[in-house]
Amino acid sequence: MRTIRETAELFGVSTRTIRYYEEIGLLAPDRSVHKQRMYSNAELAKLKLIFRGKRYGFSLDEIKEMVLLFDKDRSGRKQLERTVEYGKRRIGEIDEKIRELQEMKGEMEELLGEFTDRLNISKGE
C-alpha cells in the first residue's frame, strides 16, 4: 500500500492528478485509520493503464470504460475486447494523421524547393 504522495512520485505526477482520477471514478483507494488515501497494487495497475491510455491518445471516457470493465468481468475478456476495439480505431486515426502529415511534408518540400529556386534567381545564380 502506498500513500498518495508516494503514488504521485512513483508515476511522476501531482497528487492533484491522482485525486482527479478518483473524483471521476477511475480510482477507488482504500483509506487508512487516519483517512489517508492508500493505493493498493490493483489501484497502481489502474494508474499504469490510465497513463498508458493517455499516452496512446485515448480519451478519459474510453480509458475509464476499459479500466472499469475489469472490475465487472474478472476474466478480463470484456476489457480486452473493448481495448482491441478502441485500439484498432485509434490506429486508424493515427494512420490518417500520418497520411495528413506526409502530405503536408510533401507540400512544404515542394514550396521550399520553389522558394530556394526564387532565392537563387534573385541572387543571380
N, C-alpha and C positions, 0 to 999 in steps of 0.2 A: 504494500500500500504506500502510495506517495501523496504528499500534500500538493496543493495547487501550485505552490511556488516551485517545488521540485519537478512537478509535471511540466510547468511552463519552461523551466530551464532545460529539461530533457528535450523538448521539442523546439526550443529557440523562439518561443512566442511569449506574448504578455499574458498575465493572469486574466486580464480583461477578455482576451480572445477565448480562453477556455471557459470563462463564465458565460460568455455569449453563446457558445455551443451548448452549454447546459440550459440556458434560457430558451433556446429554440428547440429543445428536446433531443438533441443529438447525444448528450451525455447525461448520466444519472449517477453521480458519485455518491459513495456512502458518506456518512457523517460520523465524526469521532464523538466521544462523550462531550467534548467542548464545542460541538457543532462545526468543526473544521472539515472542509471537503477532503475526502480521501479517495484516491483513484486506484482502482484495482487493475490487475493485468488486463482484464476484459475491457475496461474503460481506456486503458493505454492503447490497446489494439484498435479500438474505435477511433481514437485520435489519429493513429497511424493511417487508418483508412481515410479519414477526413482529409488529412493533409495530402495524401496521395491523390485523392479525388480532385482536390483543388488544383494540384499541380497539373493534372491532365485536363483541366478546364471544365469539369462537371459543375453544375450549379449546386448550391447548398440543398435545394429541394431534392435533387437527384441523389446526392450523397446521403441525405437523411433517409431516403427510401431504401437505398442499398444497405446502409448500416443497420437500420431498424428491422429489415426483413430477416436478418439472422436471429433476432430476438423472437420473432414469430415462428420461424422454422429452423430449429436447431440442426437439421441435416445440412443446412447451407445451400440446398438446391435452388430455392427461390431466389436467394441472394445472388447466386452465380448466374442464374438465368437472366435476372434483371441487369446485372453487371455486364454480361455479354451483350445484351440488347443495347444498353447505353454506350458500351464501348464501340460497338460497330457503328452506331450513329455518330459518335464523336470522331472516329477515324474518317468517316465520310466528310465531316465538317473540316477536318484537318487537311484531307486531300484537296478539297475545294479551295481552302486558304492557300495551299501550296501552289495550285494552278494559278490563282489570282496573283500571288507574289512572283511567280515565274513570268507571267505576262507583264507585270509591272516592271520587272527587271529587264525584260527584252525591250520594252518601250524606252526605258531610261538609257539603256546601252545604245539604242538607235539615236536618241536625242543627243547623247553625249558625243557620239561619232559626228553627227551633224554640227554640233557646236564646236567641236575640235577642228573640223574642216573650215568652218567660218573663221575661227580664230587664226588658223594658219594662213588663210587667204588675206585676212586683214593685216597680218604681219608681213605679207608679201612673199610667203614661202611657196 
